[in-house]
Amino acid sequence: MRRARWLFIAFAMAGCAHAPSTLPADALLQQAIDAAGGEAALSQAQVLAWTGEAVVVADGQRIELGVDTSVEPFTQARSDTWLRDRGRSTLRSLEIDGNQGWMTRGEQRTAMPIAMQRHERAQYAVYGLMRLVTLRDAGANVQALPDDVDGLHGLRVSHPHAPTAELYFHGDGRLAYLTNSVPAPDGDGSVAQRFDFEGTIEADGVRWPRTLRISQSGQPYFELHLLTFHATPNQ
């Protein structure tokens, strides 16, 4: 009897570890929207802009960058980066506009290879999902996921202009992390990645993660720490 009782408890605990979220998808999305500043502020936040400091891990090396970025989610983006130890004389720019993309270094502006453009467009689409109110756009869909092993509530989200992603939230609705898979920049398959979010920076009524870390295939890839942030209507 004692063995049977312990087996029952063990199975019950195992079931709890993967229990569905106690919040329906719509309620969890609303909680997340409220935590990020509310429907009105996020609806007005059609252009997201920030400055910050970033670290890229490439070929075992850490490259420290200054960053100045502006994103109109799902539509266009521009990011200027430079080596922090050498200043803006090393400036490089990346631009996405619909299904087109360019890279600029010095006076030379060149079109992105198609595979790279698809990769970058998918990367910048993440900021559209993070805006949350977009998950109520026509063609978008949200489904509740079982809580993760840390008890974070999850949503599987799809949007016509972004790769399908899984978003997990703290109990107060703040975004904790996001996972997705995007086209590889060289066109060879896809890349599984995870975005982790920490801290908060607030402007124009929007509360946004201050620090973003990306790992790809389980390895550190990119870290961004915001120094300034703005969320404004499209002019």
C-alpha positions as protocol buffer text, in pm:
chain_id: "A"
residue {
  index: 1
  type: MET
  ca { x: 0 y: 0 z: 0 }
}
residue {
  index: 2
  type: ARG
  ca { x: 279 y: 241 z: 89 }
}
residue {
  index: 3
  type: ARG
  ca { x: 453 y: 178 z: -244 }
}
residue {
  index: 4
  type: ALA
  ca { x: 127 y: 229 z: -432 }
}
residue {
  index: 5
  type: ARG
  ca { x: 65 y: 556 z: -246 }
}
residue {
  index: 6
  type: TRP
  ca { x: 410 y: 693 z: -334 }
}
residue {
  index: 7
  type: LEU
  ca { x: 367 y: 590 z: -696 }
}
residue {
  index: 8
  type: PHE
  ca { x: 35 y: 775 z: -705 }
}
residue {
  index: 9
  type: ILE
  ca { x: 199 y: 1088 z: -560 }
}
residue {
  index: 10
  type: ALA
  ca { x: 489 y: 1067 z: -806 }
}
residue {
  index: 11
  type: PHE
  ca { x: 256 y: 1041 z: -1105 }
}
residue {
  index: 12
  type: ALA
  ca { x: 44 y: 1327 z: -971 }
}
residue {
  index: 13
  type: MET
  ca { x: 351 y: 1551 z: -933 }
}
residue {
  index: 14
  type: ALA
  ca { x: 469 y: 1460 z: -1281 }
}
residue {
  index: 15
  type: GLY
  ca { x: 131 y: 1559 z: -1416 }
}
residue {
  index: 16
  type: CYS
  ca { x: 145 y: 1893 z: -1233 }
}
residue {
  index: 17
  type: ALA
  ca { x: 482 y: 1974 z: -1391 }
}
residue {
  index: 18
  type: HIS
  ca { x: 313 y: 1983 z: -1731 }
}
residue {
  index: 19
  type: ALA
  ca { x: -29 y: 2108 z: -1629 }
}
residue {
  index: 20
  type: PRO
  ca { x: -200 y: 2347 z: -1867 }
}
residue {
  index: 21
  type: SER
  ca { x: -182 y: 2716 z: -1786 }
}
residue {
  index: 22
  type: THR
  ca { x: -454 y: 2831 z: -1548 }
}
residue {
  index: 23
  type: LEU
  ca { x: -515 y: 3130 z: -1779 }
}
residue {
  index: 24
  type: PRO
  ca { x: -693 y: 3100 z: -2115 }
}
residue {
  index: 25
  type: ALA
  ca { x: -498 y: 3238 z: -2410 }
}
residue {
  index: 26
  type: ASP
  ca { x: -702 y: 3558 z: -2437 }
}
residue {
  index: 27
  type: ALA
  ca { x: -671 y: 3630 z: -2065 }
}
residue {
  index: 28
  type: LEU
  ca { x: -295 y: 3570 z: -2065 }
}
residue {
  index: 29
  type: LEU
  ca { x: -249 y: 3794 z: -2368 }
}
residue {
  index: 30
  type: GLN
  ca { x: -452 y: 4070 z: -2201 }
}
residue {
  index: 31
  type: GLN
  ca { x: -244 y: 4039 z: -1884 }
}
residue {
  index: 32
  type: ALA
  ca { x: 74 y: 4067 z: -2090 }
}
residue {
  index: 33
  type: ILE
  ca { x: -59 y: 4373 z: -2276 }
}
residue {
  index: 34
  type: ASP
  ca { x: -148 y: 4539 z: -1946 }
}
residue {
  index: 35
  type: ALA
  ca { x: 198 y: 4463 z: -1804 }
}
residue {
  index: 36
  type: ALA
  ca { x: 363 y: 4618 z: -2110 }
}
residue {
  index: 37
  type: GLY
  ca { x: 175 y: 4947 z: -2078 }
}
residue {
  index: 38
  type: GLY
  ca { x: -177 y: 4874 z: -2195 }
}
residue {
  index: 39
  type: GLU
  ca { x: -368 y: 4857 z: -2520 }
}
residue {
  index: 40
  type: ALA
  ca { x: -370 y: 5230 z: -2594 }
}
residue {
  index: 41
  type: ALA
  ca { x: 5 y: 5284 z: -2551 }
}
residue {
  index: 42
  type: LEU
  ca { x: 101 y: 4971 z: -2744 }
}
residue {
  index: 43
  type: SER
  ca { x: -139 y: 5056 z: -3027 }
}
residue {
  index: 44
  type: GLN
  ca { x: 32 y: 5395 z: -3061 }
}
residue {
  index: 45
  type: ALA
  ca { x: 378 y: 5233 z: -3054 }
}
residue {
  index: 46
  type: GLN
  ca { x: 402 y: 5187 z: -3429 }
}
residue {
  index: 47
  type: VAL
  ca { x: 771 y: 5281 z: -3446 }
}
residue {
  index: 48
  type: LEU
  ca { x: 1014 y: 5141 z: -3189 }
}
residue {
  index: 49
  type: ALA
  ca { x: 1353 y: 5310 z: -3158 }
}
residue {
  index: 50
  type: TRP
  ca { x: 1645 y: 5263 z: -2923 }
}
residue {
  index: 51
  type: THR
  ca { x: 2012 y: 5319 z: -2866 }
}
residue {
  index: 52
  type: GLY
  ca { x: 2222 y: 5070 z: -2677 }
}
residue {
  index: 53
  type: GLU
  ca { x: 2527 y: 4855 z: -2641 }
}
residue {
  index: 54
  type: ALA
  ca { x: 2552 y: 4509 z: -2791 }
}
residue {
  index: 55
  type: VAL
  ca { x: 2782 y: 4209 z: -2792 }
}
residue {
  index: 56
  type: VAL
  ca { x: 2795 y: 3966 z: -3084 }
}
residue {
  index: 57
  type: VAL
  ca { x: 2965 y: 3629 z: -3040 }
}
residue {
  index: 58
  type: ALA
  ca { x: 3121 y: 3516 z: -3369 }
}
residue {
  index: 59
  type: ASP
  ca { x: 3387 y: 3251 z: -3425 }
}
residue {
  index: 60
  type: GLY
  ca { x: 3460 y: 3244 z: -3053 }
}
residue {
  index: 61
  type: GLN
  ca { x: 3517 y: 3620 z: -3035 }
}
residue {
  index: 62
  type: ARG
  ca { x: 3312 y: 3886 z: -2856 }
}
residue {
  index: 63
  type: ILE
  ca { x: 3251 y: 4194 z: -3070 }
}
residue {
  index: 64
  type: GLU
  ca { x: 3131 y: 4498 z: -2874 }
}
residue {
  index: 65
  type: LEU
  ca { x: 2907 y: 4735 z: -3066 }
}
residue {
  index: 66
  type: GLY
  ca { x: 2722 y: 5063 z: -3029 }
}
residue {
  index: 67
  type: VAL
  ca { x: 2368 y: 5041 z: -3164 }
}
residue {
  index: 68
  type: ASP
  ca { x: 2111 y: 5289 z: -3299 }
}
residue {
  index: 69
  type: THR
  ca { x: 1796 y: 5114 z: -3426 }
}
residue {
  index: 70
  type: SER
  ca { x: 1450 y: 5206 z: -3553 }
}
residue {
  index: 71
  type: VAL
  ca { x: 1186 y: 4942 z: -3632 }
}
residue {
  index: 72
  type: GLU
  ca { x: 838 y: 4971 z: -3778 }
}
residue {
  index: 73
  type: PRO
  ca { x: 739 y: 4612 z: -3700 }
}
residue {
  index: 74
  type: PHE
  ca { x: 665 y: 4387 z: -3999 }
}
residue {
  index: 75
  type: THR
  ca { x: 733 y: 4678 z: -4238 }
}
residue {
  index: 76
  type: GLN
  ca { x: 1081 y: 4828 z: -4218 }
}
residue {
  index: 77
  type: ALA
  ca { x: 1387 y: 4855 z: -3998 }
}
residue {
  index: 78
  type: ARG
  ca { x: 1721 y: 5031 z: -3989 }
}
residue {
  index: 79
  type: SER
  ca { x: 2006 y: 4953 z: -3753 }
}
residue {
  index: 80
  type: ASP
  ca { x: 2336 y: 5142 z: -3737 }
}
residue {
  index: 81
  type: THR
  ca { x: 2619 y: 4969 z: -3554 }
}
residue {
  index: 82
  type: TRP
  ca { x: 2982 y: 5055 z: -3485 }
}
residue {
  index: 83
  type: LEU
  ca { x: 3275 y: 4912 z: -3295 }
}
residue {
  index: 84
  type: ARG
  ca { x: 3261 y: 5066 z: -2949 }
}
residue {
  index: 85
  type: ASP
  ca { x: 3639 y: 5086 z: -2912 }
}
residue {
  index: 86
  type: ARG
  ca { x: 3683 y: 5263 z: -3249 }
}
residue {
  index: 87
  type: GLY
  ca { x: 3377 y: 5485 z: -3274 }
}
residue {
  index: 88
  type: ARG
  ca { x: 3142 y: 5580 z: -3556 }
}
residue {
  index: 89
  type: SER
  ca { x: 3417 y: 5578 z: -3818 }
}
residue {
  index: 90
  type: THR
  ca { x: 3341 y: 5203 z: -3831 }
}
residue {
  index: 91
  type: LEU
  ca { x: 2967 y: 5260 z: -3886 }
}
residue {
  index: 92
  type: ARG
  ca { x: 2770 y: 4997 z: -4074 }
}
residue {
  index: 93
  type: SER
  ca { x: 2400 y: 5013 z: -4154 }
}
residue {
  index: 94
  type: LEU
  ca { x: 2145 y: 4743 z: -4218 }
}
residue {
  index: 95
  type: GLU
  ca { x: 1808 y: 4827 z: -4375 }
}
residue {
  index: 96
  type: ILE
  ca { x: 1494 y: 4623 z: -4431 }
}
residue {
  index: 97
  type: ASP
  ca { x: 1200 y: 4759 z: -4631 }
}
residue {
  index: 98
  type: GLY
  ca { x: 932 y: 4504 z: -4708 }
}
residue {
  index: 99
  type: ASN
  ca { x: 1094 y: 4225 z: -4907 }
}
residue {
  index: 100
  type: GLN
  ca { x: 1410 y: 4424 z: -4980 }
}
residue {
  index: 101
  type: GLY
  ca { x: 1725 y: 4476 z: -4776 }
}
residue {
  index: 102
  type: TRP
  ca { x: 2053 y: 4666 z: -4801 }
}
residue {
  index: 103
  type: MET
  ca { x: 2385 y: 4692 z: -4623 }
}
residue {
  index: 104
  type: THR
  ca { x: 2588 y: 5013 z: -4614 }
}
residue {
  index: 105
  type: ARG
  ca { x: 2950 y: 5063 z: -4516 }
}
residue {
  index: 106
  type: GLY
  ca { x: 3105 y: 5399 z: -4582 }
}
residue {
  index: 107
  type: GLU
  ca { x: 2973 y: 5521 z: -4916 }
}
residue {
  index: 108
  type: GLN
  ca { x: 2897 y: 5172 z: -5046 }
}
residue {
  index: 109
  type: ARG
  ca { x: 2536 y: 5050 z: -5030 }
}
residue {
  index: 110
  type: THR
  ca { x: 2468 y: 4699 z: -5156 }
}
residue {
  index: 111
  type: ALA
  ca { x: 2161 y: 4478 z: -5173 }
}
residue {
  index: 112
  type: MET
  ca { x: 2147 y: 4191 z: -4927 }
}
residue {
  index: 113
  type: PRO
  ca { x: 2161 y: 3838 z: -5059 }
}
residue {
  index: 114
  type: ILE
  ca { x: 1808 y: 3693 z: -5060 }
}
residue {
  index: 115
  type: ALA
  ca { x: 1882 y: 3437 z: -4788 }
}
residue {
  index: 116
  type: MET
  ca { x: 2025 y: 3701 z: -4557 }
}
residue {
  index: 117
  type: GLN
  ca { x: 1731 y: 3932 z: -4622 }
}
residue {
  index: 118
  type: ARG
  ca { x: 1484 y: 3657 z: -4527 }
}
residue {
  index: 119
  type: HIS
  ca { x: 1680 y: 3589 z: -4209 }
}
residue {
  index: 120
  type: GLU
  ca { x: 1696 y: 3954 z: -4104 }
}
residue {
  index: 121
  type: ARG
  ca { x: 1329 y: 4016 z: -4183 }
}
residue {
  index: 122
  type: ALA
  ca { x: 1237 y: 3721 z: -3959 }
}
residue {
  index: 123
  type: GLN
  ca { x: 1463 y: 3853 z: -3683 }
}
residue {
  index: 124
  type: TYR
  ca { x: 1311 y: 4200 z: -3685 }
}
residue {
  index: 125
  type: ALA
  ca { x: 961 y: 4049 z: -3691 }
}
residue {
  index: 126
  type: VAL
  ca { x: 1018 y: 3937 z: -3333 }
}
residue {
  index: 127
  type: TYR
  ca { x: 982 y: 4300 z: -3220 }
}
residue {
  index: 128
  type: GLY
  ca { x: 638 y: 4300 z: -3379 }
}
residue {
  index: 129
  type: LEU
  ca { x: 537 y: 3999 z: -3171 }
}
residue {
  index: 130
  type: MET
  ca { x: 678 y: 4166 z: -2859 }
}
residue {
  index: 131
  type: ARG
  ca { x: 441 y: 4457 z: -2922 }
}
residue {
  index: 132
  type: LEU
  ca { x: 164 y: 4210 z: -2826 }
}
residue {
  index: 133
  type: VAL
  ca { x: -137 y: 4403 z: -2959 }
}
residue {
  index: 134
  type: THR
  ca { x: -32 y: 4275 z: -3303 }
}
residue {
  index: 135
  type: LEU
  ca { x: -133 y: 3927 z: -3186 }
}
residue {
  index: 136
  type: ARG
  ca { x: -492 y: 4045 z: -3240 }
}
residue {
  index: 137
  type: ASP
  ca { x: -425 y: 4139 z: -3603 }
}
residue {
  index: 138
  type: ALA
  ca { x: -625 y: 3969 z: -3877 }
}
residue {
  index: 139
  type: GLY
  ca { x: -470 y: 3630 z: -3947 }
}
residue {
  index: 140
  type: ALA
  ca { x: -288 y: 3612 z: -3612 }
}
residue {
  index: 141
  type: ASN
  ca { x: -356 y: 3329 z: -3369 }
}
residue {
  index: 142
  type: VAL
  ca { x: -268 y: 3259 z: -3006 }
}
residue {
  index: 143
  type: GLN
  ca { x: -297 y: 2929 z: -2821 }
}
residue {
  index: 144
  type: ALA
  ca { x: -227 y: 2860 z: -2454 }
}
residue {
  index: 145
  type: LEU
  ca { x: 66 y: 2628 z: -2381 }
}
residue {
  index: 146
  type: PRO
  ca { x: 133 y: 2418 z: -2073 }
}
residue {
  index: 147
  type: ASP
  ca { x: 334 y: 2606 z: -1811 }
}
residue {
  index: 148
  type: ASP
  ca { x: 707 y: 2548 z: -1843 }
}
residue {
  index: 149
  type: VAL
  ca { x: 920 y: 2378 z: -1578 }
}
residue {
  index: 150
  type: ASP
  ca { x: 955 y: 2709 z: -1390 }
}
residue {
  index: 151
  type: GLY
  ca { x: 579 y: 2768 z: -1388 }
}
residue {
  index: 152
  type: LEU
  ca { x: 588 y: 3040 z: -1654 }
}
residue {
  index: 153
  type: HIS
  ca { x: 271 y: 3074 z: -1862 }
}
residue {
  index: 154
  type: GLY
  ca { x: 309 y: 3024 z: -2236 }
}
residue {
  index: 155
  type: LEU
  ca { x: 145 y: 3118 z: -2564 }
}
residue {
  index: 156
  type: ARG
  ca { x: 212 y: 2974 z: -2907 }
}
residue {
  index: 157
  type: VAL
  ca { x: 165 y: 3264 z: -3145 }
}
residue {
  index: 158
  type: SER
  ca { x: 143 y: 3284 z: -3521 }
}
residue {
  index: 159
  type: HIS
  ca { x: 127 y: 3597 z: -3733 }
}
residue {
  index: 160
  type: PRO
  ca { x: 115 y: 3636 z: -4112 }
}
residue {
  index: 161
  type: HIS
  ca { x: 439 y: 3837 z: -4106 }
}
residue {
  index: 162
  type: ALA
  ca { x: 648 y: 3644 z: -3850 }
}
residue {
  index: 163
  type: PRO
  ca { x: 771 y: 3292 z: -3786 }
}
residue {
  index: 164
  type: THR
  ca { x: 562 y: 3099 z: -3536 }
}
residue {
  index: 165
  type: ALA
  ca { x: 695 y: 3155 z: -3185 }
}
residue {
  index: 166
  type: GLU
  ca { x: 638 y: 3046 z: -2827 }
}
residue {
  index: 167
  type: LEU
  ca { x: 625 y: 3328 z: -2570 }
}
residue {
  index: 168
  type: TYR
  ca { x: 652 y: 3269 z: -2195 }
}
residue {
  index: 169
  type: PHE
  ca { x: 550 y: 3518 z: -1929 }
}
residue {
  index: 170
  type: HIS
  ca { x: 614 y: 3579 z: -1561 }
}
residue {
  index: 171
  type: GLY
  ca { x: 318 y: 3562 z: -1326 }
}
residue {
  index: 172
  type: ASP
  ca { x: 271 y: 3939 z: -1349 }
}
residue {
  index: 173
  type: GLY
  ca { x: 251 y: 3925 z: -1730 }
}
residue {
  index: 174
  type: ARG
  ca { x: 603 y: 4044 z: -1812 }
}
residue {
  index: 175
  type: LEU
  ca { x: 765 y: 3869 z: -2107 }
}
residue {
  index: 176
  type: ALA
  ca { x: 1031 y: 3625 z: -1987 }
}
residue {
  index: 177
  type: TYR
  ca { x: 1151 y: 3453 z: -2303 }
}
residue {
  index: 178
  type: LEU
  ca { x: 1060 y: 3363 z: -2660 }
}
residue {
  index: 179
  type: THR
  ca { x: 1162 y: 3073 z: -2883 }
}
residue {
  index: 180
  type: ASN
  ca { x: 1133 y: 3038 z: -3258 }
}
residue {
  index: 181
  type: SER
  ca { x: 1307 y: 2909 z: -3568 }
}
residue {
  index: 182
  type: VAL
  ca { x: 1419 y: 3139 z: -3850 }
}
residue {
  index: 183
  type: PRO
  ca { x: 1573 y: 3086 z: -4195 }
}
residue {
  index: 184
  type: ALA
  ca { x: 1951 y: 3054 z: -4178 }
}
residue {
  index: 185
  type: PRO
  ca { x: 2132 y: 3361 z: -4315 }
}
residue {
  index: 186
  type: ASP
  ca { x: 2323 y: 3149 z: -4565 }
}
residue {
  index: 187
  type: GLY
  ca { x: 2004 y: 2983 z: -4690 }
}
residue {
  index: 188
  type: ASP
  ca { x: 2104 y: 2642 z: -4552 }
}
residue {
  index: 189
  type: GLY
  ca { x: 1810 y: 2527 z: -4340 }
}
residue {
  index: 190
  type: SER
  ca { x: 1690 y: 2707 z: -4030 }
}
residue {
  index: 191
  type: VAL
  ca { x: 1822 y: 2822 z: -3693 }
}
residue {
  index: 192
  type: ALA
  ca { x: 1653 y: 2744 z: -3361 }
}
residue {
  index: 193
  type: GLN
  ca { x: 1686 y: 3032 z: -3119 }
}
residue {
  index: 194
  type: ARG
  ca { x: 1576 y: 3166 z: -2784 }
}
residue {
  index: 195
  type: PHE
  ca { x: 1536 y: 3528 z: -2673 }
}
residue {
  index: 196
  type: ASP
  ca { x: 1566 y: 3596 z: -2299 }
}
residue {
  index: 197
  type: PHE
  ca { x: 1447 y: 3928 z: -2155 }
}
residue {
  index: 198
  type: GLU
  ca { x: 1548 y: 4111 z: -1838 }
}
residue {
  index: 199
  type: GLY
  ca { x: 1473 y: 4443 z: -1674 }
}
residue {
  index: 200
  type: THR
  ca { x: 1242 y: 4719 z: -1792 }
}
residue {
  index: 201
  type: ILE
  ca { x: 1280 y: 5051 z: -1971 }
}
residue {
  index: 202
  type: GLU
  ca { x: 973 y: 5272 z: -2003 }
}
residue {
  index: 203
  type: ALA
  ca { x: 889 y: 5550 z: -2249 }
}
residue {
  index: 204
  type: ASP
  ca { x: 576 y: 5685 z: -2414 }
}
residue {
  index: 205
  type: GLY
  ca { x: 364 y: 5467 z: -2187 }
}
residue {
  index: 206
  type: VAL
  ca { x: 528 y: 5143 z: -2306 }
}
residue {
  index: 207
  type: ARG
  ca { x: 726 y: 4913 z: -2077 }
}
residue {
  index: 208
  type: TRP
  ca { x: 989 y: 4727 z: -2280 }
}
residue {
  index: 209
  type: PRO
  ca { x: 1264 y: 4478 z: -2184 }
}
residue {
  index: 210
  type: ARG
  ca { x: 1590 y: 4661 z: -2117 }
}
residue {
  index: 211
  type: THR
  ca { x: 1814 y: 4363 z: -2191 }
}
residue {
  index: 212
  type: LEU
  ca { x: 1770 y: 4104 z: -2466 }
}
residue {
  index: 213
  type: ARG
  ca { x: 1987 y: 3796 z: -2510 }
}
residue {
  index: 214
  type: ILE
  ca { x: 1972 y: 3561 z: -2807 }
}
residue {
  index: 215
  type: SER
  ca { x: 2110 y: 3210 z: -2813 }
}
residue {
  index: 216
  type: GLN
  ca { x: 2115 y: 3009 z: -3134 }
}
residue {
  index: 217
  type: SER
  ca { x: 2126 y: 2630 z: -3132 }
}
residue {
  index: 218
  type: GLY
  ca { x: 2191 y: 2657 z: -2758 }
}
residue {
  index: 219
  type: GLN
  ca { x: 2495 y: 2885 z: -2791 }
}
residue {
  index: 220
  type: PRO
  ca { x: 2526 y: 3257 z: -2699 }
}
residue {
  index: 221
  type: TYR
  ca { x: 2493 y: 3474 z: -3008 }
}
residue {
  index: 222
  type: PHE
  ca { x: 2382 y: 3829 z: -2929 }
}
residue {
  index: 223
  type: GLU
  ca { x: 2318 y: 4051 z: -2627 }
}
residue {
  index: 224
  type: LEU
  ca { x: 2163 y: 4398 z: -2637 }
}
residue {
  index: 225
  type: HIS
  ca { x: 2132 y: 4641 z: -2347 }
}
residue {
  index: 226
  type: LEU
  ca { x: 1914 y: 4946 z: -2415 }
}
residue {
  index: 227
  type: LEU
  ca { x: 2029 y: 5292 z: -2307 }
}
residue {
  index: 228
  type: THR
  ca { x: 1734 y: 5485 z: -2454 }
}
residue {
  index: 229
  type: PHE
  ca { x: 1397 y: 5377 z: -2589 }
}
residue {
  index: 230
  type: HIS
  ca { x: 1102 y: 5543 z: -2766 }
}
residue {
  index: 231
  type: ALA
  ca { x: 769 y: 5407 z: -2892 }
}
residue {
  index: 232
  type: THR
  ca { x: 585 y: 5652 z: -3117 }
}
residue {
  index: 233
  type: PRO
  ca { x: 310 y: 5665 z: -3381 }
}
residue {
  index: 234
  type: ASN
  ca { x: 411 y: 5632 z: -3744 }
}
residue {
  index: 235
  type: GLN
  ca { x: 442 y: 5984 z: -3888 }
}
